[in-house]
Amino acid sequence: MLRDLKELRWRRKGPPLPASVLDAAKHKINPPQGEWRWELPKAYCSFLSQMDGGRPGRGAFQAGGKTWTIEGFYAFADAANVAEKLRRSGRLPDGILPVAFTANDKPLVYLELTGAGKVFLKGSPRARFEDAKAVHELSPDFARFLDLLGDEADAGGAGAVAAAADPWGTRAAAAPAASPVKKATNNKPAGVKAAAAKKATKKKTAKKATKKKTAKKVAKKKTAKKVAKKKTAKKAAKKKTAKKAAKKKTAKKAAKKKIAKKRR
């Protein structure tokens, strides 16, 4: 069940999204052609039905031994656009949607578009989503992620302030209390696994193509060598024949000359 969103003391709220828009959301999160594999999790849909993004007053949470602060939640259309941009640049696999961002407009929190919809934190904008060291699983669904949010003071005091000023952790934050969120080392989302498998298949295909190309090149070289050898042999035979003919002609001429001498 979704918590009462008023508790997050919103500085700004987006308008509620109508059910018809939520039903059509699959057109935004799935490719133009192909299977409809991805869908918005129920908890996230419930959130959007109340507000299409916004800026919370209480958006701090702990993960990986640090306190992080959400500047705002994307409106759904913006989230879909950011996801598409990141996918094109190869920094985000299919089936993952950025849902919240930092004070410097960098995507911070991501939602898996399968099952209940696990929520992840990507600790660096430059890191790839496949890197388990850069990704933390925050909660098994969006509703429980919202339960983690609170005031900066409650989430770690001075550490929260440092994290808000430096949301990507380039400076060390003050040591917060023990984090309620465990670092996910091998728990990758389904979309990431699919992307990794796709990458491996692509690599294998490229390797096969290179091998085939090399074999073709070798065969071509071998054929050219045979043709050159045959051509050389033909040329040598022609030269030999010409030499024989010249020798025969010389002998005939000498014989003729001898006969003429005798007649005299």
C-alpha atoms as one frame of an Amber mdcrd trajectory, in Angstrom:
protein
   0.000   0.000   0.000   1.267   3.469  -0.941   2.084   5.774   1.965   0.223
   9.061   2.357   2.115  11.278  -0.094   1.311  14.392   1.961   3.893  13.184
   4.478   6.637  14.048   1.966   5.678  17.778   2.167   5.836  18.520  -1.524
   7.286  21.825  -2.695   5.717  21.241  -6.083   3.385  18.543  -7.442   2.465
  17.449 -10.929  -1.189  16.903 -11.909  -2.730  13.416 -11.523  -2.429  11.260
 -14.635  -5.777   9.913 -15.893  -6.286   6.150 -16.235  -6.402   6.435 -20.044
  -2.894   7.913 -20.095  -1.600   5.196 -17.768  -3.140   2.520 -20.008  -1.322
   4.019 -23.002   1.996   4.157 -21.117   3.143   0.888 -22.710   3.593   2.784
 -25.991   6.201   4.971 -24.276   8.177   2.243 -22.518   8.106  -0.422 -25.264
   9.710  -0.266 -28.750   7.491   0.768 -31.709   7.579  -2.810 -33.001   7.964
  -6.104 -31.167   6.691  -7.701 -28.001   5.074  -5.694 -25.196   7.469  -6.942
 -22.533   7.529  -3.952 -20.167   4.778  -2.473 -18.009   4.546   0.114 -15.253
   4.411  -1.543 -11.804   1.156  -1.048  -9.869   2.708   0.993  -7.035   4.263
   3.429  -9.508   0.963   3.710 -11.406  -0.758   4.480  -8.106   1.795   7.255
  -7.493   1.265   8.741 -10.984  -2.511   8.616 -10.578  -2.058  11.028  -7.635
   0.691  13.217  -9.114   2.739  13.177 -12.315   6.100  13.852 -10.693   7.035
  16.625  -8.308   9.616  17.967  -5.839   9.404  16.529  -2.306  10.401  18.438
   0.820  11.379  15.168   2.450  13.422  13.218  -0.103  16.444  11.887   1.813
  17.315   8.200   2.108  20.310   6.001   2.910  22.056   3.519   0.613  25.534
   2.033   0.453  26.643   3.775   3.660  25.705   7.264   2.394  22.735   9.588
   2.596  21.237  10.665  -0.715  18.710  13.395  -1.442  16.111  13.385  -4.227
  15.569  16.793  -5.792  12.498  15.632  -7.671  10.519  12.844  -9.360  10.254
  12.941 -13.161   6.910  13.477 -14.850   6.257  10.185 -16.672   6.796  11.640
 -20.179  10.122  13.149 -19.064  11.179   9.838 -17.479  10.454   8.008 -20.751
  12.411  10.608 -22.763  15.437  10.443 -20.436  15.346   6.621 -20.609  15.310
   6.701 -24.416  18.257   9.136 -24.493  20.300   6.969 -22.094  19.471   3.790
 -24.036  20.644   5.349 -27.303  23.967   6.265 -25.699  24.325   2.692 -24.367
  24.141   3.705 -20.697  20.794   2.081 -19.878  19.389  -1.358 -20.786  15.806
  -1.976 -21.881  13.221  -2.463 -19.137  14.608   0.197 -16.774  13.037   3.632
 -16.170  14.665   6.602 -14.366  12.098   7.964 -11.874  13.963  10.494  -9.683
  16.851  12.945 -10.115  19.430  14.934  -8.130  19.873  18.682  -7.627  22.068
  18.815 -10.767  19.409  17.031 -12.863  21.220  13.684 -13.021  19.061  10.510
 -12.926  19.444   8.939  -9.480  16.696   6.371  -8.837  15.592   3.754 -11.381
  12.584   1.436 -11.606  12.539  -2.061 -13.100   9.596  -2.536 -15.476   8.932
  -6.187 -14.626   7.097  -7.868 -11.758   6.565  -5.715  -8.673   9.165  -3.266
 -10.002  12.386  -3.245  -7.981  13.925   0.160  -7.278  17.638   0.837  -7.800
  20.152   3.593  -7.092  22.954   4.125  -9.644  25.803   5.723  -7.715  27.548
   7.407 -10.650  26.181   8.955 -13.853  29.218   7.682 -15.792  28.903   4.071
 -14.632  27.075   1.483 -16.710  23.970  -0.069 -15.227  25.523  -3.540 -15.618
  28.213  -2.617 -13.063  27.061  -4.226  -9.792  29.463  -2.036  -7.794  27.723
   1.127  -9.009  24.157  -0.125  -8.484  22.310  -0.596  -5.180  18.927  -2.253
  -4.841  16.882   0.104  -2.685  13.630  -1.821  -2.306  11.586  -4.647  -3.876
   8.903  -2.198  -5.061   8.144   1.519  -5.445   5.754   1.688  -2.472   8.423
   0.482  -0.051  10.936   2.857  -1.606   8.668   5.796  -0.752   8.618   4.508
   2.851  12.404   5.073   3.003  12.134   8.809   2.314  12.348  11.344   5.117
  14.064  14.509   6.372  17.808  14.973   5.858  18.307  15.181   9.622  16.463
  11.890  10.153  18.403  10.246   7.336  21.848  11.119   8.646  22.223  14.737
   9.775  25.447  16.331   8.546  25.989  13.393   6.188  22.717  14.203   4.427
  23.734  17.813   3.882  27.062  16.738   2.349  25.313  14.209   0.117  22.819
  16.825  -1.067  25.657  19.179  -2.035  27.635  16.313  -3.608  24.980  13.765
  -4.675  27.401  11.529  -6.582  29.696  10.963  -3.595  32.867  12.657  -4.921
  33.500  13.952  -1.404  33.291  11.738   1.660  30.097  12.280   3.647  30.000
  12.097   7.427  29.517   8.518   8.598  25.756   7.927   8.960  24.019   5.384
  11.085  23.921   1.779   9.862  22.136   1.709   6.527  18.801  -0.115   6.399
  19.475  -0.900   2.736  21.860  -3.697   1.769  24.182  -3.299  -1.158  23.156
  -5.470  -4.058  26.226  -7.136  -5.532  24.759  -9.835  -7.747  21.065  -8.993
  -7.789  20.833  -7.483 -11.259  17.430  -6.594 -12.790  15.975  -8.689 -15.594
  16.534  -5.875 -18.099  20.260  -5.819 -17.262  20.553  -9.606 -17.677  18.804
  -9.381 -21.053  21.164  -6.575 -22.137  24.225  -8.589 -21.036  22.985 -11.682
 -22.948  22.299  -9.555 -26.018  25.800  -8.040 -25.813  27.393 -11.513 -25.491
  25.436 -12.793 -28.527  26.447  -9.726 -30.538  30.101 -10.247 -29.589  29.922
 -13.944 -30.552  28.326 -13.098 -33.922  30.995 -10.453 -34.606  33.725 -12.987
 -33.752  32.217 -15.561 -36.153  31.952 -12.938 -38.900  35.621 -11.956 -38.422
  36.685 -15.619 -38.531  34.658 -16.187 -41.708  36.109 -13.050 -43.299  39.658
 -14.164 -42.446  39.040 -17.650 -43.882  37.637 -16.091 -47.054  40.672 -13.824
 -47.341  43.063 -16.793 -46.912  41.153 -18.822 -49.533  41.281 -15.880 -51.947
  45.016 -15.489 -51.389  45.540 -19.228 -51.946  43.540 -19.135 -55.203  45.516
 -16.109 -56.419  48.762 -17.961 -55.658  47.598 -21.003 -57.666  46.585 -18.816
 -60.621  49.968 -17.045 -60.538  51.794 -20.392 -60.422  49.763 -21.735 -63.366
  50.410 -18.554 -65.325  54.170 -18.800 -64.671  54.184 -22.487 -65.750  52.300
 -21.601 -68.942  54.728 -18.788 -69.703  57.721 -21.114 -69.140  56.187 -23.779
 -71.444  55.589 -21.170 -74.144  59.185 -19.958 -73.859  60.469 -23.552 -74.075
  58.354 -24.209 -77.193  59.625 -21.015 -78.811  63.220 -22.024 -78.027  62.689
 -25.469 -79.610  61.123 -23.897 -82.708  64.044 -21.475 -83.039  66.551 -24.328
 -82.675  64.712 -26.397 -85.318  64.636 -23.421 -87.683  68.369 -22.821 -87.220
  69.110 -26.523 -87.902  66.946 -26.480 -91.036  68.722 -23.352 -92.294  72.129
 -24.950 -91.692  71.089 -28.110 -93.559  69.864 -26.072 -96.510  73.107 -24.145
 -96.603  75.113 -27.418 -96.583  73.151 -28.825 -99.533  73.674 -25.642-101.536
  77.425 -25.853-100.878  77.609 -29.436-102.160  75.876 -28.536-105.404  78.512
 -25.993-106.204
